[in-house]
Amino acid sequence: MPTHARERLLATAEELFYAEGIRAVGLDRILTESGVGRASFYRHFPGKDDLVVAVLTDRDVRWRAWLAERVTALGGGPLNVFDALAERFERADFRGCAFINTIVETADPDSPAHHVAAAHKRAVTAYVAGLLAEDGCPDPAGTARSLVLLMDGAIVTALREGSAEPAALARAAAGALLGSGRVG
């Protein structure tokens, strides 16, 4: 567990928000579980919404770094994003996509948390477009939007079914979309 108050708040909030939802977890619970006092909390964050934004911003950076590392390790091709997702789906603590969950919970498209979650999805789409461009795809931006749609669908379906199989199904659909039987 991190020793500094801000780090403990972020780690505790991320764990609780991902496991139970942003709205379901109150500030008092975060303070109790992190061992951080209310005054210390307010030295770091003006309020819970600011903590949510900080948690999502940190998670975005780590998640996209994880995705890039796993895709590279799995072969470096655009279809390998689905292989990486399959690994995620097999984890006991898999609770879907923190960013999709946030968009659903914060239905207000003007909320700061919604903005961070939407920016994450745009960044993932740009990453996938880069993979597609490297692979010679004639329309990387448009095709990336389709692949991210398949990724998001696989995430939600994997959560619903409790299985990694949706990643393989989405990978097959993406392969058909790309018109190839490539492994990468």
C-alpha positions as CSV (number, residue, x, y, z in Angstrom):
1,M,0.0,0.0,0.0
2,P,1.4,3.4,-0.9
3,T,2.6,5.5,2.1
4,H,1.8,9.0,1.0
5,A,-1.8,10.2,1.6
6,R,-2.5,11.2,-2.1
7,E,-1.2,7.8,-3.3
8,R,-3.3,5.9,-0.7
9,L,-6.4,7.9,-1.7
10,L,-5.9,7.2,-5.4
11,A,-5.1,3.5,-4.9
12,T,-8.1,3.0,-2.5
13,A,-10.5,4.9,-4.6
14,E,-9.5,3.2,-7.8
15,E,-9.9,-0.3,-6.2
16,L,-13.3,0.6,-4.8
17,F,-14.6,2.5,-7.8
18,Y,-13.7,-0.4,-10.1
19,A,-15.1,-3.1,-7.9
20,E,-18.3,-1.3,-6.8
21,G,-18.9,1.8,-8.9
22,I,-18.2,5.5,-8.4
23,R,-21.6,6.4,-7.0
24,A,-21.8,3.4,-4.7
25,V,-18.6,4.4,-2.9
26,G,-18.8,7.4,-0.6
27,L,-16.0,9.6,0.5
28,D,-16.2,8.4,4.1
29,R,-15.5,4.9,3.0
30,I,-12.5,6.0,0.9
31,L,-11.1,7.9,3.9
32,T,-11.7,4.9,6.3
33,E,-10.1,2.3,4.0
34,S,-7.2,4.5,2.9
35,G,-6.5,5.6,6.5
36,V,-6.4,9.3,5.3
37,G,-8.1,12.0,7.3
38,R,-10.7,14.4,5.9
39,A,-8.4,17.4,6.2
40,S,-5.6,15.6,4.4
41,F,-8.0,14.6,1.6
42,Y,-9.1,18.2,1.1
43,R,-5.4,19.2,0.9
44,H,-5.1,17.0,-2.2
45,F,-8.6,17.2,-3.8
46,P,-11.3,19.8,-3.6
47,G,-13.9,17.1,-3.6
48,K,-14.8,13.5,-4.7
49,D,-15.3,14.5,-8.3
50,D,-11.7,15.7,-8.5
51,L,-10.6,12.4,-7.0
52,V,-12.6,10.5,-9.6
53,V,-10.9,12.5,-12.4
54,A,-7.4,11.9,-10.9
55,V,-8.1,8.1,-10.6
56,L,-9.3,7.9,-14.2
57,T,-6.4,10.0,-15.5
58,D,-3.9,7.7,-13.7
59,R,-5.7,4.6,-14.8
60,D,-5.8,5.8,-18.4
61,V,-2.0,6.2,-18.6
62,R,-1.3,2.8,-17.0
63,W,-4.0,0.9,-19.0
64,R,-2.8,2.2,-22.3
65,A,0.8,1.4,-21.4
66,W,-0.3,-2.1,-20.5
67,L,-2.2,-2.5,-23.7
68,A,0.8,-1.3,-25.8
69,E,3.2,-3.6,-23.9
70,R,0.9,-6.6,-24.3
71,V,0.1,-6.0,-27.9
72,T,3.8,-5.8,-28.7
73,A,4.6,-9.0,-26.7
74,L,1.7,-10.8,-28.4
75,G,3.0,-10.0,-31.9
76,G,2.4,-6.2,-32.5
77,G,-0.5,-6.4,-34.9
78,P,-3.9,-4.8,-34.7
79,L,-5.7,-8.1,-33.9
80,N,-3.4,-8.6,-30.9
81,V,-5.5,-6.1,-29.0
82,F,-8.1,-8.8,-28.7
83,D,-5.5,-11.3,-27.4
84,A,-4.5,-8.7,-24.7
85,L,-8.2,-8.2,-23.8
86,A,-8.6,-12.0,-23.5
87,E,-5.8,-12.0,-20.8
88,R,-7.7,-9.2,-19.0
89,F,-11.0,-11.1,-19.1
90,E,-9.4,-14.1,-17.5
91,R,-8.4,-12.2,-14.3
92,A,-10.5,-12.9,-11.2
93,D,-10.9,-9.1,-10.6
94,F,-12.1,-8.2,-14.1
95,R,-15.1,-5.8,-13.7
96,G,-15.3,-4.5,-17.3
97,C,-13.9,-1.3,-18.5
98,A,-13.5,1.4,-15.9
99,F,-14.1,4.0,-18.6
100,I,-17.2,2.5,-20.0
101,N,-18.5,2.0,-16.4
102,T,-17.8,5.7,-15.8
103,I,-19.6,6.9,-18.9
104,V,-22.6,4.8,-17.9
105,E,-22.5,6.1,-14.3
106,T,-21.9,9.7,-15.2
107,A,-24.5,10.1,-17.8
108,D,-23.9,13.8,-18.0
109,P,-21.6,14.3,-21.0
110,D,-20.4,17.6,-19.6
111,S,-19.1,16.1,-16.3
112,P,-15.3,16.0,-15.9
113,A,-15.2,12.3,-15.3
114,H,-17.2,11.7,-18.5
115,H,-14.7,13.9,-20.4
116,V,-11.7,11.8,-19.1
117,A,-13.4,8.5,-20.0
118,A,-14.3,9.8,-23.5
119,A,-10.7,11.0,-23.9
120,H,-9.5,7.6,-23.0
121,K,-11.6,6.0,-25.6
122,R,-10.3,8.4,-28.2
123,A,-6.7,7.7,-27.2
124,V,-7.3,3.9,-27.5
125,T,-8.9,4.5,-30.9
126,A,-5.9,6.5,-32.0
127,Y,-3.6,3.8,-30.8
128,V,-5.5,1.1,-32.7
129,A,-5.4,3.4,-35.8
130,G,-1.6,3.6,-35.5
131,L,-1.4,-0.2,-35.4
132,L,-3.6,-0.4,-38.5
133,A,-1.6,2.2,-40.3
134,E,1.6,0.3,-39.6
135,D,-0.2,-2.8,-40.9
136,G,-1.0,-1.0,-44.2
137,C,-4.7,-0.5,-43.7
138,P,-6.1,1.9,-46.3
139,D,-8.5,3.6,-43.8
140,P,-6.8,3.3,-40.3
141,A,-9.0,5.9,-38.6
142,G,-12.3,4.5,-39.8
143,T,-11.3,0.9,-39.3
144,A,-10.0,1.7,-35.8
145,R,-13.5,3.0,-34.8
146,S,-14.9,-0.4,-35.9
147,L,-12.3,-2.3,-34.0
148,V,-12.8,-0.3,-30.8
149,L,-16.5,-1.0,-31.2
150,L,-15.7,-4.7,-31.2
151,M,-13.3,-4.2,-28.3
152,D,-16.0,-2.4,-26.2
153,G,-18.6,-5.1,-27.1
154,A,-16.2,-7.8,-26.1
155,I,-15.5,-6.1,-22.8
156,V,-19.2,-5.8,-21.9
157,T,-20.0,-9.3,-23.1
158,A,-17.0,-10.8,-21.2
159,L,-18.3,-9.1,-18.1
160,R,-21.8,-10.4,-18.6
161,E,-20.7,-14.0,-19.5
162,G,-17.7,-14.2,-17.1
163,S,-15.7,-15.6,-20.0
164,A,-12.7,-14.7,-22.2
165,E,-14.4,-16.1,-25.2
166,P,-15.9,-12.8,-26.4
167,A,-12.3,-11.6,-27.1
168,A,-11.8,-14.5,-29.5
169,L,-15.2,-13.8,-31.2
170,A,-14.4,-10.1,-31.5
171,R,-10.9,-11.0,-32.9
172,A,-12.5,-13.2,-35.6
173,A,-15.0,-10.4,-36.5
174,A,-12.1,-7.9,-36.7
175,G,-10.1,-10.3,-38.9
176,A,-13.1,-10.7,-41.2
177,L,-13.4,-6.9,-41.3
178,L,-9.8,-6.5,-42.2
179,G,-10.3,-9.2,-44.8
180,S,-7.5,-11.4,-43.6
181,G,-6.7,-14.5,-41.6
182,R,-3.5,-12.9,-40.2
183,V,-2.4,-13.9,-36.8
184,G,-1.1,-10.4,-36.0
